[in-house]
């Protein structure tokens, strides 16, 4: 079984008012919305992986405060709002697997293949994809559904995904 992992499509990363806006993130929303509908139509799970920090998170020594629990910026963008059949996994660091129940959730759903979309390609998408690969999942990254902090980051990550992690790029 396959699952769709939607990484950090949160207001702080996508909207112009966001604390850490990723350029081009709004442009991938229609692709992700269509892909999500394909998964739902095939009764395949959709899992939102969401940054969720305390206001004193140590990550804020690296990045400005963002996606603080309970704030507007920590919400999934309105255009991709989850529904009752979707799963939400909250994370406090780059990987959707580190310190979360994501691996257990995927195993309980008999998932062996994940499609990963969202932002930022060179940070949270990267670490989530790397951990998925290390845990033995088949990993697909639809390039139309990801954005990095810069175009150079995207080009670099595409090479890393292909040549180092041996992921499936579509």
Residue pairs with C-beta under 8 A, 6 or more apart in sequence:
1 44
1 45
1 109
1 110
1 111
1 112
1 113
2 39
2 44
2 111
2 112
2 113
2 114
2 115
2 138
3 39
3 44
3 45
3 46
3 47
3 106
3 109
3 111
3 113
3 114
3 115
4 35
4 36
4 39
4 44
4 45
4 46
4 47
4 114
4 115
4 117
5 47
5 49
5 96
5 114
5 115
5 116
5 117
5 118
5 128
5 132
6 32
6 36
6 46
6 47
6 48
6 49
6 76
6 80
6 117
6 118
7 49
7 96
7 116
7 117
7 118
7 119
7 124
7 125
7 128
8 49
8 50
8 51
8 67
8 118
8 119
8 120
8 124
8 125
9 25
9 29
9 32
9 48
9 76
9 77
9 80
9 117
9 118
9 119
10 18
10 50
10 51
10 67
10 73
10 74
10 75
10 76
10 77
11 17
11 18
11 72
11 73
11 74
11 75
11 76
11 77
12 18
12 19
12 20
12 21
12 51
12 66
12 67
12 71
12 73
12 74
13 20
13 21
13 22
13 25
13 51
13 66
13 67
13 119
13 120
14 21
14 22
14 25
14 26
14 29
14 77
14 119
15 21
15 26
15 77
18 66
18 73
19 64
19 65
19 66
19 67
19 73
20 63
20 64
20 66
22 119
22 120
22 147
22 148
22 149
23 147
23 149
23 150
24 147
25 119
25 147
27 147
28 117
28 118
28 119
28 144
28 145
28 146
28 147
29 77
29 79
29 80
31 117
31 142
31 144
31 145
32 80
32 117
32 118
32 145
33 79
33 80
35 115
35 117
35 142
35 145
36 46
36 80
39 45
39 46
39 115
40 46
40 85
45 86
45 87
45 109
45 111
46 82
46 85
46 86
46 87
47 86
47 87
47 88
47 89
47 102
47 105
47 106
48 76
48 82
48 86
48 87
48 88
48 89
49 89
49 91
49 96
49 100
49 102
49 118
49 124
49 128
50 67
50 74
50 76
50 88
50 89
50 90
50 91
51 66
51 67
51 74
51 90
51 91
51 92
51 124
52 67
52 69
52 74
52 90
52 91
52 92
53 59
53 60
53 65
53 66
53 67
53 68
53 69
53 74
53 92
54 68
54 69
54 92
55 65
55 68
55 69
57 65
57 68
57 92
59 92
59 93
66 73
67 73
67 74
68 74
76 82
82 88
87 105
89 96
89 100
89 101
89 102
89 105
90 100
91 98
91 99
91 100
91 124
92 99
93 99
93 127
94 123
94 124
94 126
94 127
94 128
95 124
95 127
95 128
95 130
95 131
96 102
96 124
96 127
96 128
96 131
97 103
97 128
97 131
97 132
97 135
98 127
98 131
103 135
106 114
106 137
111 137
112 136
112 137
112 138
113 137
113 138
113 139
113 140
114 132
114 137
114 138
114 139
114 140
115 140
115 141
115 142
116 125
116 128
116 129
116 132
116 139
116 140
116 141
116 146
117 125
117 141
117 142
117 145
117 146
118 124
118 125
118 145
118 146
119 125
119 146
119 147
119 148
120 147
120 148
120 149
120 153
121 146
121 147
121 148
121 153
121 154
121 157
122 148
122 149
122 153
122 154
122 156
122 157
123 148
123 149
125 141
125 146
125 157
126 157
126 160
126 161
129 139
129 141
129 161
129 165
129 167
130 165
132 139
133 139
133 165
133 166
133 167
138 168
139 165
139 167
139 168
140 167
140 168
140 169
140 170
141 161
141 167
141 168
141 169
141 170
142 170
143 158
143 169
143 170
146 154
147 154
148 154
148 157
158 169
161 167
161 169
162 169
